[in-house]
Amino acid sequence: MIDMEQCSVELLKEHISNRSIKELRYLFDELNIIDMTELVAELTLEEILFLFKTLKKDVTAQIFTYLPNDVKENIIQTFTGGEITAMLDNLYSDDIVDFLEEMPANVVRHVLLAATKEQRDEINLLLSYPESSAGSLMSLDFVELEANDTIAKALKKIKKQGRRAETISVCYVIDDHRKLVGTISLREILFAKDDDIISDLMDIDMIFVETHDDQEEVAKVFSRYDTTVIPVVNDEQRLIGIVTADDIIDVVQEEVTEDIQKMAAITPVEGSYLESSVFTISKSRITWLLVLMVSATFTGNIIAGFEDRLSLVPALAYFIPMIMSAGGNAGSQASTMVIRGIAVDQLTGKDYLRVMIKELEVAFLSGSVLFIANLLRLIVFVPGTNIRVDLVVSATLFLTVMVAKLVGGLLPLIAKTFKQDPAAMAAPVITTIVDAVALMIYFGLAVTILGII
């Protein structure tokens, strides 16, 4: 017996070098295939090709699915047509499309030329759907039954189709026109009598998505109904494929990554951080940096407009960074919560008033705490400043937080109303607006309370 901790790249290399086929097959049969794939990715191309010729075809297909894209590309370019066809036979249709979408045109052409007509038809069907749609995510490998099937006949179909199916936990019932009419679990089939009819046992209250539904909406359906697989139908309600939980996990990760990047003023980048080139990463960041640089001109002009008055009370300049920082953070807090609410709680334009009231209440409490804490801080730790300057700074903090929370809470909803991505309204836009408003409040209070004209 051997466990994953005892297995290593060196051990794989040793077995490959010694042509220890029995030992290699044992390792890949007994140990977790995903963990083993991480080791395979560190082998040379020649070593990987030997492995692929040594192991069972279903095992090599699993390994291929989890390998990095550059390794996949190298493998496919060295494969013969027959080897590619055998590989496609053991891959799920959605995994094939995921792989092809990441490959250069010449690799895609090489694969399609080697594929059988049936494989090409499946691949072309999935590639025909818009990117990030349910159709592009779905798998064509599932078990389908007919409403008038007996349980005995259904079991025969499951045995025949199940080897290729991505899941057999749920079977889908269709009519003569391939319209989805119900679903039935394998559990229910196993405990039914052989002469029972599927139509008498199937569930007709179905949860399904359509081929052109956005992947984010599909993920919400998974979350709402706490399911592991959902059927996909076309406009005529005909069963086309299924989407499984493993695909949705990837979607959720992709969507969250994209939102985080937008909230950090980064144009979304596909692929991992380490795989992305320096040029790609720089390109994704520079756009918003330029926008923010230009927008900072507004805040600079406001400060320049009060330069003479600042010279009368120099202490005011000391507190500008703190006020702008507090405002930006307060706005980002509100926008983050509302964007999350839009994604999870499905907040819409109808919730403007509820969000505004809630953010005003939060802002009042937060602002009051900051007002008192800052006033005490200045009195105790900066005793040299005029009490009226302390009041101006603390009052500005309070009002800035009030404005920032409102702006941060409402801008994502405004974006949602105009069918824009709420995440794009996060840090960069909110910070620019709040900085300008905070400075106007600050100098406005300074003029009023301190009487500097």
C-alpha positions in Angstrom: 0.0 0.0 0.0 1.1 3.5 -0.8 -0.5 6.9 0.0 -0.2 10.3 -1.6 2.4 11.5 0.8 4.8 8.7 -0.3 4.2 9.4 -4.0 6.4 12.0 -5.8 7.5 13.2 -9.1 10.8 11.3 -8.6 8.9 8.1 -7.9 6.9 8.5 -11.2 10.1 9.3 -13.1 11.8 6.2 -11.6 8.9 3.9 -12.7 8.8 5.5 -16.1 12.5 5.1 -16.6 12.3 1.4 -15.5 9.2 0.9 -17.6 7.4 -0.4 -14.5 4.0 -0.5 -16.1 2.3 -2.5 -13.4 3.5 -0.1 -10.6 2.4 2.9 -12.6 -1.1 1.5 -13.2 -1.4 0.7 -9.5 -0.5 4.2 -8.5 -3.1 5.8 -10.8 -5.8 3.3 -9.9 -5.3 3.7 -6.1 -4.5 7.3 -5.6 -6.5 10.5 -6.2 -6.4 11.3 -9.9 -6.3 15.1 -9.3 -3.4 14.9 -6.9 -1.6 12.6 -9.3 -2.2 15.0 -12.2 -0.3 17.7 -10.3 2.7 15.4 -10.3 2.2 14.5 -14.0 2.3 18.2 -14.9 5.9 18.3 -13.7 7.0 15.5 -16.0 8.7 16.0 -19.4 6.5 15.7 -22.5 8.2 12.3 -23.4 7.4 11.0 -19.9 3.8 12.1 -20.1 3.4 10.5 -23.5 4.7 7.2 -22.1 2.2 7.4 -19.3 -0.6 8.0 -21.7 0.4 4.9 -23.7 0.7 2.9 -20.5 -2.5 3.8 -18.5 -6.1 2.9 -19.3 -7.8 5.3 -21.7 -10.4 6.5 -19.2 -7.6 7.3 -16.7 -5.6 9.3 -19.2 -8.7 11.2 -20.2 -9.2 12.2 -16.5 -5.6 13.2 -16.3 -5.8 15.3 -19.5 -8.9 17.1 -18.2 -6.9 18.5 -15.2 -3.6 19.3 -16.8 -2.5 23.0 -17.5 -3.5 24.3 -20.9 0.1 24.5 -22.2 0.7 20.9 -21.4 -2.6 19.9 -23.1 -1.5 21.8 -26.2 1.8 20.0 -26.4 0.2 16.6 -25.9 -2.4 17.2 -28.6 0.2 18.4 -31.1 2.1 15.1 -30.7 -0.9 12.8 -30.8 -1.9 11.0 -34.0 -5.5 11.2 -35.3 -6.3 7.8 -33.8 -5.0 8.8 -30.3 -7.1 12.0 -30.4 -10.2 10.1 -31.3 -9.6 7.7 -28.5 -9.1 10.6 -26.1 -12.3 12.3 -27.2 -14.2 9.0 -26.7 -13.3 9.1 -23.0 -13.8 12.8 -22.3 -17.2 14.4 -21.4 -18.5 16.7 -24.1 -18.3 19.8 -21.8 -14.7 19.1 -20.9 -13.8 18.8 -24.6 -15.3 22.3 -25.3 -13.7 23.8 -22.2 -10.3 22.5 -23.5 -10.9 23.7 -27.1 -12.0 27.2 -26.1 -8.5 27.7 -24.5 -6.5 26.3 -27.5 -5.1 28.1 -30.5 -6.9 27.7 -33.9 -4.4 25.2 -35.3 -4.8 22.9 -32.3 -8.6 23.1 -32.6 -8.4 22.3 -36.3 -6.1 19.3 -35.5 -8.7 18.0 -33.0 -11.7 18.5 -35.3 -10.0 16.7 -38.2 -9.3 13.7 -36.0 -12.7 13.6 -34.4 -15.5 11.3 -35.7 -18.6 12.9 -37.3 -20.6 12.3 -34.1 -17.9 14.0 -32.0 -17.6 16.9 -34.4 -21.4 17.4 -34.3 -21.4 17.5 -30.5 -18.4 19.9 -30.4 -19.8 22.2 -33.0 -23.2 22.3 -31.2 -21.7 23.3 -27.9 -19.3 25.8 -29.5 -22.3 27.4 -31.3 -23.8 28.7 -28.1 -22.7 32.2 -26.7 -19.8 32.2 -24.4 -20.9 32.2 -20.7 -24.3 30.7 -21.5 -25.9 27.6 -20.2 -25.5 26.0 -23.6 -21.7 26.5 -23.5 -21.5 24.9 -20.1 -23.7 21.9 -20.6 -22.7 18.3 -21.2 -24.5 16.1 -23.7 -23.7 13.0 -21.7 -26.8 12.1 -19.6 -29.4 9.4 -19.2 -32.8 9.9 -20.9 -35.9 7.7 -20.5 -39.3 7.8 -22.0 -42.6 8.3 -20.1 -44.1 5.0 -21.1 -41.0 2.9 -20.2 -41.3 0.3 -17.5 -38.8 0.2 -14.6 -37.2 -2.9 -16.1 -36.7 -1.2 -19.5 -35.5 2.0 -17.8 -32.8 0.0 -15.9 -31.6 -1.5 -19.2 -31.3 2.0 -20.7 -29.4 3.3 -17.6 -26.9 0.4 -17.9 -26.4 1.2 -21.6 -26.3 5.0 -21.4 -24.8 5.3 -17.9 -21.2 4.3 -18.9 -21.0 7.5 -20.9 -23.2 9.7 -18.8 -21.7 12.3 -16.6 -24.2 11.5 -13.8 -26.9 8.8 -13.3 -28.3 10.1 -10.0 -31.1 11.8 -12.0 -32.6 10.6 -15.2 -34.6 12.8 -17.6 -37.9 11.8 -19.1 -38.8 12.9 -22.6 -41.8 12.5 -24.9 -41.8 11.5 -28.6 -40.7 15.0 -29.6 -37.8 15.0 -27.1 -39.6 17.5 -24.9 -38.7 17.3 -21.3 -41.7 16.1 -19.4 -40.3 15.0 -16.1 -37.3 13.8 -14.0 -36.8 10.7 -11.8 -34.0 9.8 -9.4 -32.1 6.6 -9.6 -33.0 5.9 -6.0 -36.7 5.9 -6.9 -36.1 3.6 -9.9 -34.1 1.1 -7.8 -36.8 0.7 -5.2 -39.7 0.5 -7.7 -41.3 -2.7 -9.1 -40.1 -3.9 -12.5 -43.6 -3.4 -14.1 -44.1 0.1 -12.7 -44.3 2.8 -15.4 -41.9 5.8 -15.4 -44.8 8.3 -16.0 -46.5 7.2 -12.8 -43.3 7.9 -10.7 -41.6 10.8 -12.4 -41.6 14.3 -10.9 -43.3 16.8 -13.3 -42.4 19.9 -11.2 -39.1 20.4 -13.0 -36.3 22.8 -12.5 -34.5 23.6 -15.7 -32.6 26.4 -17.6 -32.6 27.3 -21.2 -29.6 27.2 -23.5 -29.2 31.0 -23.8 -29.5 31.7 -20.0 -26.4 33.5 -18.6 -24.1 31.3 -16.6 -24.5 33.6 -13.6 -28.3 33.0 -13.6 -27.7 29.3 -13.9 -25.5 29.5 -10.8 -28.3 31.3 -8.9 -30.7 28.5 -9.8 -28.2 25.9 -8.4 -27.9 27.9 -5.2 -31.7 28.5 -4.9 -32.8 24.9 -5.3 -29.7 23.3 -3.7 -29.2 20.8 -6.5 -26.3 19.1 -8.1 -27.5 18.8 -11.7 -29.9 20.8 -13.9 -31.3 19.9 -17.3 -30.9 22.4 -20.2 -33.7 22.8 -22.8 -34.0 24.9 -26.0 -36.8 27.4 -26.9 -39.1 24.5 -27.7 -38.5 22.8 -24.3 -36.6 20.0 -25.9 -33.9 18.4 -23.7 -30.5 19.3 -25.0 -28.1 18.7 -22.2 -27.3 19.0 -18.4 -25.2 21.3 -16.3 -23.5 19.7 -13.3 -22.3 21.2 -10.0 -18.6 20.9 -10.9 -19.1 23.2 -13.9 -21.0 25.7 -11.6 -18.2 25.7 -9.1 -15.9 26.9 -11.9 -18.5 29.5 -12.9 -18.8 30.9 -9.4 -15.1 31.1 -9.1 -14.9 32.9 -12.4 -17.7 35.4 -11.6 -16.3 36.2 -8.1 -12.8 36.7 -9.6 -14.2 39.0 -12.3 -16.1 41.0 -9.7 -13.1 41.3 -7.4 -11.0 42.6 -10.3 -13.6 45.1 -11.3 -14.0 46.3 -7.8 -10.2 46.8 -7.6 -10.3 48.9 -10.8 -8.8 46.1 -13.0 -10.1 45.0 -16.4 -11.0 41.3 -16.0 -8.2 39.0 -17.1 -8.8 35.4 -18.0 -6.4 32.7 -16.7 -4.4 32.5 -13.5 -2.1 35.2 -12.2 1.1 33.1 -12.8 0.0 32.1 -16.3 -0.8 35.7 -17.4 2.0 37.7 -19.0 3.3 40.9 -17.6 2.0 42.8 -20.6 -1.5 41.4 -20.1 -1.6 42.2 -16.4 -0.3 45.8 -17.0 -2.9 46.3 -19.8 -5.7 45.2 -17.4 -4.6 47.7 -14.8 -3.4 50.8 -16.7 -6.8 51.9 -18.0 -8.4 52.6 -14.7 -5.1 54.0 -13.3 -5.2 56.6 -16.1 -8.9 57.3 -15.5 -8.2 57.8 -11.8 -5.2 60.0 -12.5 -7.3 62.3 -14.6 -10.2 62.3 -12.2 -7.8 63.3 -9.4 -7.6 66.6 -11.2 -11.0 67.5 -9.8 -9.8 67.0 -6.2 -6.6 68.8 -7.0 -8.5 71.8 -8.4 -10.7 71.9 -5.3 -7.6 72.0 -3.0 -6.0 74.6 -5.3 -9.1 76.8 -5.1 -8.8 76.9 -1.3 -5.0 77.3 -1.2 -5.1 80.9 0.1 -7.4 79.9 2.9 -5.3 76.8 3.8 -2.4 79.2 4.3 -4.4 81.0 7.0 -5.1 77.7 8.9 -2.3 75.4 7.9 -3.5 72.7 10.3 -6.4 72.0 7.9 -4.1 70.5 5.3 -2.9 67.9 7.8 -6.3 66.2 8.1 -7.1 66.0 4.3 -5.6 62.5 3.8 -7.5 61.1 6.8 -10.9 62.5 5.7 -10.5 61.3 2.1 -9.4 57.8 3.3 -12.3 57.5 5.7 -14.7 58.5 2.9 -13.3 56.1 0.4 -13.4 53.2 2.8 -16.9 54.0 3.9 -18.1 54.1 0.3 -16.3 50.8 -0.5 -17.9 49.1 2.5 -21.4 50.1 1.4 -20.9 49.2 -2.3 -19.4 45.8 -1.4 -22.4 44.9 0.7 -24.9 46.1 -1.9 -23.1 44.3 -4.8 -23.1 41.2 -2.7 -26.8 41.8 -2.1 -27.5 42.1 -5.8 -25.7 38.8 -6.5 -27.1 36.8 -3.6 -30.3 38.5 -2.4 -31.3 39.7 -5.9 -31.6 43.4 -5.0 -33.2 45.4 -7.8 -34.1 49.0 -8.6 -37.2 48.6 -6.5 -35.0 48.4 -3.4 -33.6 52.0 -3.8 -35.6 53.3 -0.8 -34.8 50.3 1.4 -31.1 50.5 0.7 -31.1 54.3 1.1 -32.8 54.1 4.5 -30.6 51.3 5.7 -27.4 53.0 4.6 -28.5 56.3 6.2 -29.0 54.5 9.5 -25.7 52.7 9.3 -23.9 56.0 8.2 -25.5 57.9 11.1 -24.3 55.4 13.7 -20.8 55.0 12.1 -20.4 58.7 11.5 -21.5 59.5 15.1 -18.9 57.1 16.5 -16.2 58.6 14.3 -17.2 62.2 15.2 -16.9 61.5 18.9 -13.8 59.3 18.7 -12.0 61.8 16.4 -12.9 64.8 18.6 -11.6 63.1 21.7 -8.5 62.0 19.8 -7.7 65.5 18.7 -8.4 67.1 22.2 -6.2 64.5 24.0 -3.4 63.8 21.5 -3.3 67.0 19.5 -3.9 69.6 22.2 -2.3 72.4 20.2 -5.2 72.7 17.6 -8.1 75.1 18.0 -11.2 73.5 19.3 -13.1 74.9 16.2 -10.6 73.2 13.9 -11.3 69.9 15.8 -15.0 70.4 15.3 -14.6 71.1 11.6 -12.5 67.9 11.1 -14.9 65.8 13.1 -18.0 67.2 11.5 -16.5 66.6 8.1 -15.8 63.0 9.0 -19.5 62.6 10.0 -20.9 64.2 6.9 -18.4 62.5 4.6 -19.4 59.1 5.9 -23.1 59.9 5.4 -22.5 60.9 1.8 -20.1 58.0 1.1 -22.4 55.4 2.4 -25.3 56.8 0.3 -23.2 57.0 -2.8 -21.6 53.5 -2.3 -25.0 52.0 -1.6 -27.0 53.5 -4.5 -24.5 53.6 -7.4 -24.4 49.7 -7.8 -28.3 49.8 -7.9 -28.2 52.6 -10.5 -25.8 50.5 -12.6 -28.1 47.5 -12.3 -31.0 49.6 -13.4 -29.2 50.6 -16.6 -28.0 47.0 -17.2 -24.4 47.8 -16.3 -22.1 45.6 -14.1 -22.6 46.9 -10.5 -19.0 45.8 -9.7 -17.7 48.4 -12.1 -19.3 51.1 -9.9 -17.2 50.1 -6.9 -13.9 51.5 -5.7 -12.8 53.7 -8.6 -16.0 55.6 -9.3 -17.1 55.9 -5.7 -13.7 57.0 -4.5 -13.5 59.8 -7.1 -17.0 61.1 -6.2 -16.5 60.8 -2.5 -13.1 62.5 -2.5 -14.5 65.5 -4.3 -17.6 65.8 -2.1 -15.5 65.3 1.1 -13.2 68.2 0.2 -16.1 70.5 -0.6 -17.7 69.7 2.7 -14.4 70.2 4.5 -13.7 73.6 3.1 -17.3 74.6 3.3 -17.4 73.9 7.0 -14.0 75.6 7.5 -15.2 78.8 5.9 -18.5 78.7 7.9 -17.1 77.7 11.3 -13.6 79.3 11.2 -14.6 82.3 9.2 -11.7 82.2 6.8 -12.7 84.1 3.7 
